[in-house]
């Protein structure tokens, strides 16, 4: 299921990509430079 992305930004301290998404639920996750998802 596709979800809208509200915010996507890079944390300059860690180089992690931070994403805030979701239509009815709040999806928050980070992607590290080597591809791990938190």
PDB file of N, CA, C, O and CB in Angstrom:
ATOM      1  N   UNK A   1       0.836  -1.175   0.000  1.00  0.00           N
ATOM      2  CA  UNK A   1       0.000   0.000   0.000  1.00  0.00           C
ATOM      3  C   UNK A   1       0.884   1.244   0.000  1.00  0.00           C
ATOM      4  O   UNK A   1       1.827   1.336   0.786  1.00  0.00           O
ATOM      5  CB  UNK A   1      -0.953  -0.005   1.212  1.00  0.00           C
ATOM      6  N   UNK A   2       0.591   2.175  -0.856  1.00  0.00           N
ATOM      7  CA  UNK A   2       1.357   3.412  -0.935  1.00  0.00           C
ATOM      8  C   UNK A   2       0.925   4.380   0.153  1.00  0.00           C
ATOM      9  O   UNK A   2      -0.257   4.466   0.485  1.00  0.00           O
ATOM     10  CB  UNK A   2       1.197   4.058  -2.312  1.00  0.00           C
ATOM     11  N   UNK A   3       1.879   5.102   0.702  1.00  0.00           N
ATOM     12  CA  UNK A   3       1.621   6.094   1.743  1.00  0.00           C
ATOM     13  C   UNK A   3       2.245   7.422   1.316  1.00  0.00           C
ATOM     14  O   UNK A   3       3.314   7.427   0.706  1.00  0.00           O
ATOM     15  CB  UNK A   3       2.191   5.626   3.127  1.00  0.00           C
ATOM     16  N   UNK A   4       1.598   8.541   1.622  1.00  0.00           N
ATOM     17  CA  UNK A   4       2.206   9.832   1.292  1.00  0.00           C
ATOM     18  C   UNK A   4       3.391  10.124   2.210  1.00  0.00           C
ATOM     19  O   UNK A   4       3.368   9.786   3.394  1.00  0.00           O
ATOM     20  CB  UNK A   4       1.163  10.961   1.397  1.00  0.00           C
ATOM     21  N   UNK A   5       4.419  10.749   1.657  1.00  0.00           N
ATOM     22  CA  UNK A   5       5.586  11.165   2.436  1.00  0.00           C
ATOM     23  C   UNK A   5       5.415  12.641   2.761  1.00  0.00           C
ATOM     24  O   UNK A   5       5.263  13.469   1.863  1.00  0.00           O
ATOM     25  CB  UNK A   5       6.932  10.902   1.657  1.00  0.00           C
ATOM     26  N   UNK A   6       5.440  12.969   4.060  1.00  0.00           N
ATOM     27  CA  UNK A   6       5.245  14.348   4.492  1.00  0.00           C
ATOM     28  C   UNK A   6       6.570  15.086   4.623  1.00  0.00           C
ATOM     29  O   UNK A   6       6.686  16.236   4.201  1.00  0.00           O
ATOM     30  CB  UNK A   6       4.498  14.383   5.814  1.00  0.00           C
ATOM     31  N   UNK A   7       7.567  14.433   5.205  1.00  0.00           N
ATOM     32  CA  UNK A   7       8.881  15.054   5.407  1.00  0.00           C
ATOM     33  C   UNK A   7       9.958  14.018   5.122  1.00  0.00           C
ATOM     34  O   UNK A   7       9.846  12.864   5.538  1.00  0.00           O
ATOM     35  CB  UNK A   7       9.025  15.622   6.860  1.00  0.00           C
ATOM     36  N   UNK A   8      10.987  14.428   4.420  1.00  0.00           N
ATOM     37  CA  UNK A   8      12.179  13.604   4.231  1.00  0.00           C
ATOM     38  C   UNK A   8      13.377  14.537   4.347  1.00  0.00           C
ATOM     39  O   UNK A   8      13.476  15.520   3.613  1.00  0.00           O
ATOM     40  CB  UNK A   8      12.160  12.843   2.838  1.00  0.00           C
ATOM     41  N   UNK A   9      14.284  14.231   5.263  1.00  0.00           N
ATOM     42  CA  UNK A   9      15.464  15.084   5.431  1.00  0.00           C
ATOM     43  C   UNK A   9      16.652  14.228   5.867  1.00  0.00           C
ATOM     44  O   UNK A   9      16.488  13.112   6.359  1.00  0.00           O
ATOM     45  CB  UNK A   9      15.192  16.215   6.470  1.00  0.00           C
ATOM     46  N   UNK A  10      17.831  14.771   5.676  1.00  0.00           N
ATOM     47  CA  UNK A  10      19.067  14.080   6.049  1.00  0.00           C
ATOM     48  C   UNK A  10      19.625  14.713   7.314  1.00  0.00           C
ATOM     49  O   UNK A  10      19.790  15.930   7.391  1.00  0.00           O
ATOM     50  CB  UNK A  10      20.114  14.136   4.898  1.00  0.00           C
ATOM     51  N   UNK A  11      19.913  13.876   8.305  1.00  0.00           N
ATOM     52  CA  UNK A  11      20.561  14.326   9.534  1.00  0.00           C
ATOM     53  C   UNK A  11      22.046  14.495   9.216  1.00  0.00           C
ATOM     54  O   UNK A  11      22.738  13.513   8.950  1.00  0.00           O
ATOM     55  CB  UNK A  11      20.332  13.307  10.731  1.00  0.00           C
ATOM     56  N   UNK A  12      22.531  15.720   9.242  1.00  0.00           N
ATOM     57  CA  UNK A  12      23.916  15.988   8.851  1.00  0.00           C
ATOM     58  C   UNK A  12      24.935  15.419   9.828  1.00  0.00           C
ATOM     59  O   UNK A  12      26.093  15.226   9.458  1.00  0.00           O
ATOM     60  CB  UNK A  12      24.129  17.466   8.719  1.00  0.00           C
ATOM     61  N   UNK A  13      24.529  15.144  11.072  1.00  0.00           N
ATOM     62  CA  UNK A  13      25.456  14.564  12.054  1.00  0.00           C
ATOM     63  C   UNK A  13      25.724  13.100  11.753  1.00  0.00           C
ATOM     64  O   UNK A  13      26.861  12.641  11.862  1.00  0.00           O
ATOM     65  CB  UNK A  13      24.898  14.711  13.476  1.00  0.00           C
ATOM     66  N   UNK A  14      24.671  12.353  11.369  1.00  0.00           N
ATOM     67  CA  UNK A  14      24.801  10.908  11.170  1.00  0.00           C
ATOM     68  C   UNK A  14      24.679  10.493   9.706  1.00  0.00           C
ATOM     69  O   UNK A  14      24.975   9.346   9.372  1.00  0.00           O
ATOM     70  CB  UNK A  14      23.757  10.188  11.981  1.00  0.00           C
ATOM     71  N   UNK A  15      24.251  11.400   8.827  1.00  0.00           N
ATOM     72  CA  UNK A  15      23.959  11.124   7.416  1.00  0.00           C
ATOM     73  C   UNK A  15      22.802  10.152   7.238  1.00  0.00           C
ATOM     74  O   UNK A  15      22.668   9.539   6.179  1.00  0.00           O
ATOM     75  CB  UNK A  15      25.188  10.571   6.731  1.00  0.00           C
ATOM     76  N   UNK A  16      21.956  10.002   8.271  1.00  0.00           N
ATOM     77  CA  UNK A  16      20.768   9.166   8.153  1.00  0.00           C
ATOM     78  C   UNK A  16      19.667   9.942   7.440  1.00  0.00           C
ATOM     79  O   UNK A  16      19.530  11.152   7.619  1.00  0.00           O
ATOM     80  CB  UNK A  16      20.288   8.690   9.544  1.00  0.00           C
ATOM     81  N   UNK A  17      18.887   9.236   6.635  1.00  0.00           N
ATOM     82  CA  UNK A  17      17.710   9.812   5.992  1.00  0.00           C
ATOM     83  C   UNK A  17      16.529   9.593   6.920  1.00  0.00           C
ATOM     84  O   UNK A  17      16.218   8.453   7.263  1.00  0.00           O
ATOM     85  CB  UNK A  17      17.450   9.178   4.578  1.00  0.00           C
ATOM     86  N   UNK A  18      15.867  10.664   7.334  1.00  0.00           N
ATOM     87  CA  UNK A  18      14.715  10.601   8.229  1.00  0.00           C
ATOM     88  C   UNK A  18      13.462  10.812   7.390  1.00  0.00           C
ATOM     89  O   UNK A  18      13.397  11.749   6.594  1.00  0.00           O
ATOM     90  CB  UNK A  18      14.817  11.669   9.378  1.00  0.00           C
ATOM     91  N   UNK A  19      12.454   9.936   7.565  1.00  0.00           N
ATOM     92  CA  UNK A  19      11.222  10.016   6.782  1.00  0.00           C
ATOM     93  C   UNK A  19      10.024   9.991   7.718  1.00  0.00           C
ATOM     94  O   UNK A  19       9.937   9.149   8.612  1.00  0.00           O
ATOM     95  CB  UNK A  19      11.136   8.858   5.758  1.00  0.00           C
ATOM     96  N   UNK A  20       9.101  10.924   7.502  1.00  0.00           N
ATOM     97  CA  UNK A  20       7.816  10.962   8.197  1.00  0.00           C
ATOM     98  C   UNK A  20       6.750  10.791   7.127  1.00  0.00           C
ATOM     99  O   UNK A  20       6.655  11.597   6.202  1.00  0.00           O
ATOM    100  CB  UNK A  20       7.616  12.308   9.017  1.00  0.00           C
ATOM    101  N   UNK A  21       5.941   9.731   7.256  1.00  0.00           N
ATOM    102  CA  UNK A  21       4.965   9.409   6.222  1.00  0.00           C
ATOM    103  C   UNK A  21       3.704   8.836   6.848  1.00  0.00           C
ATOM    104  O   UNK A  21       3.622   8.647   8.061  1.00  0.00           O
ATOM    105  CB  UNK A  21       5.555   8.419   5.207  1.00  0.00           C
ATOM    106  N   UNK A  22       2.730   8.565   5.999  1.00  0.00           N
ATOM    107  CA  UNK A  22       1.512   7.911   6.447  1.00  0.00           C
ATOM    108  C   UNK A  22       0.281   8.762   6.235  1.00  0.00           C
ATOM    109  O   UNK A  22       0.316   9.988   6.343  1.00  0.00           O
ATOM    110  CB  UNK A  22       1.627   7.551   7.888  1.00  0.00           C
ATOM    111  N   UNK A  23      -0.806   8.082   5.931  1.00  0.00           N
ATOM    112  CA  UNK A  23      -2.072   8.758   5.705  1.00  0.00           C
ATOM    113  C   UNK A  23      -2.860   8.861   7.000  1.00  0.00           C
ATOM    114  O   UNK A  23      -3.200   9.961   7.436  1.00  0.00           O
ATOM    115  CB  UNK A  23      -2.889   8.028   4.642  1.00  0.00           C
ATOM    116  N   UNK A  24      -3.151   7.729   7.615  1.00  0.00           N
ATOM    117  CA  UNK A  24      -3.882   7.720   8.882  1.00  0.00           C
ATOM    118  C   UNK A  24      -2.979   7.329  10.045  1.00  0.00           C
ATOM    119  O   UNK A  24      -3.267   7.680  11.189  1.00  0.00           O
ATOM    120  CB  UNK A  24      -5.067   6.764   8.802  1.00  0.00           C
ATOM    121  N   UNK A  25      -1.896   6.612   9.775  1.00  0.00           N
ATOM    122  CA  UNK A  25      -0.953   6.244  10.819  1.00  0.00           C
ATOM    123  C   UNK A  25       0.320   7.060  10.638  1.00  0.00           C
ATOM    124  O   UNK A  25       0.663   7.458   9.525  1.00  0.00           O
ATOM    125  CB  UNK A  25      -0.648   4.721  10.788  1.00  0.00           C
ATOM    126  N   UNK A  26       1.008   7.302  11.733  1.00  0.00           N
ATOM    127  CA  UNK A  26       2.259   8.056  11.681  1.00  0.00           C
ATOM    128  C   UNK A  26       3.418   7.086  11.521  1.00  0.00           C
ATOM    129  O   UNK A  26       3.753   6.355  12.453  1.00  0.00           O
ATOM    130  CB  UNK A  26       2.442   8.928  12.954  1.00  0.00           C
ATOM    131  N   UNK A  27       4.024   7.077  10.358  1.00  0.00           N
ATOM    132  CA  UNK A  27       5.176   6.226  10.087  1.00  0.00           C
ATOM    133  C   UNK A  27       6.428   7.088  10.166  1.00  0.00           C
ATOM    134  O   UNK A  27       6.577   8.051   9.413  1.00  0.00           O
ATOM    135  CB  UNK A  27       5.056   5.527   8.691  1.00  0.00           C
ATOM    136  N   UNK A  28       7.321   6.740  11.075  1.00  0.00           N
ATOM    137  CA  UNK A  28       8.592   7.441  11.223  1.00  0.00           C
ATOM    138  C   UNK A  28       9.700   6.409  11.146  1.00  0.00           C
ATOM    139  O   UNK A  28       9.670   5.402  11.853  1.00  0.00           O
ATOM    140  CB  UNK A  28       8.657   8.246  12.565  1.00  0.00           C
ATOM    141  N   UNK A  29      10.671   6.656  10.293  1.00  0.00           N
ATOM    142  CA  UNK A  29      11.806   5.744  10.237  1.00  0.00           C
ATOM    143  C   UNK A  29      13.029   6.473   9.719  1.00  0.00           C
ATOM    144  O   UNK A  29      12.940   7.549   9.129  1.00  0.00           O
ATOM    145  CB  UNK A  29      11.491   4.528   9.353  1.00  0.00           C
ATOM    146  N   UNK A  30      14.177   5.851   9.958  1.00  0.00           N
ATOM    147  CA  UNK A  30      15.455   6.381   9.503  1.00  0.00           C
ATOM    148  C   UNK A  30      16.159   5.312   8.689  1.00  0.00           C
ATOM    149  O   UNK A  30      16.060   4.122   8.987  1.00  0.00           O
ATOM    150  CB  UNK A  30      16.335   6.841  10.698  1.00  0.00           C
ATOM    151  N   UNK A  31      16.867   5.743   7.667  1.00  0.00           N
ATOM    152  CA  UNK A  31      17.668   4.844   6.843  1.00  0.00           C
ATOM    153  C   UNK A  31      19.117   5.303   6.953  1.00  0.00           C
ATOM    154  O   UNK A  31      19.436   6.453   6.654  1.00  0.00           O
ATOM    155  CB  UNK A  31      17.177   4.831   5.343  1.00  0.00           C
ATOM    156  N   UNK A  32      19.987   4.398   7.382  1.00  0.00           N
ATOM    157  CA  UNK A  32      21.403   4.729   7.540  1.00  0.00           C
ATOM    158  C   UNK A  32      22.097   4.720   6.180  1.00  0.00           C
ATOM    159  O   UNK A  32      21.536   4.205   5.212  1.00  0.00           O
ATOM    160  CB  UNK A  32      22.093   3.735   8.505  1.00  0.00           C
ATOM    161  N   UNK A  33      23.301   5.277   6.085  1.00  0.00           N
ATOM    162  CA  UNK A  33      24.029   5.279   4.814  1.00  0.00           C
ATOM    163  C   UNK A  33      24.292   3.881   4.251  1.00  0.00           C
ATOM    164  O   UNK A  33      24.442   3.729   3.039  1.00  0.00           O
ATOM    165  CB  UNK A  33      25.335   5.993   4.989  1.00  0.00           C
ATOM    166  N   UNK A  34      24.352   2.851   5.116  1.00  0.00           N
ATOM    167  CA  UNK A  34      24.588   1.495   4.607  1.00  0.00           C
ATOM    168  C   UNK A  34      23.293   0.722   4.361  1.00  0.00           C
ATOM    169  O   UNK A  34      23.340  -0.470   4.056  1.00  0.00           O
ATOM    170  CB  UNK A  34      25.456   0.724   5.579  1.00  0.00           C
ATOM    171  N   UNK A  35      22.126   1.386   4.489  1.00  0.00           N
ATOM    172  CA  UNK A  35      20.853   0.768   4.112  1.00  0.00           C
ATOM    173  C   UNK A  35      20.027   0.191   5.236  1.00  0.00           C
ATOM    174  O   UNK A  35      18.924  -0.295   4.987  1.00  0.00           O
ATOM    175  CB  UNK A  35      21.109  -0.287   3.160  1.00  0.00           C
ATOM    176  N   UNK A  36      20.515   0.224   6.475  1.00  0.00           N
ATOM    177  CA  UNK A  36      19.721  -0.282   7.599  1.00  0.00           C
ATOM    178  C   UNK A  36      18.540   0.647   7.851  1.00  0.00           C
ATOM    179  O   UNK A  36      18.648   1.863   7.696  1.00  0.00           O
ATOM    180  CB  UNK A  36      20.591  -0.415   8.879  1.00  0.00           C
ATOM    181  N   UNK A  37      17.402   0.055   8.245  1.00  0.00           N
ATOM    182  CA  UNK A  37      16.198   0.832   8.532  1.00  0.00           C
ATOM    183  C   UNK A  37      15.878   0.711  10.011  1.00  0.00           C
ATOM    184  O   UNK A  37      15.842  -0.388  10.565  1.00  0.00           O
ATOM    185  CB  UNK A  37      14.997   0.355   7.667  1.00  0.00           C
ATOM    186  N   UNK A  38      15.648   1.851  10.640  1.00  0.00           N
ATOM    187  CA  UNK A  38      15.267   1.891  12.052  1.00  0.00           C
ATOM    188  C   UNK A  38      13.860   2.409  12.163  1.00  0.00           C
ATOM    189  O   UNK A  38      13.330   2.527  13.268  1.00  0.00           O
ATOM    190  CB  UNK A  38      16.235   2.767  12.877  1.00  0.00           C
TER     191      UNK A  38
END
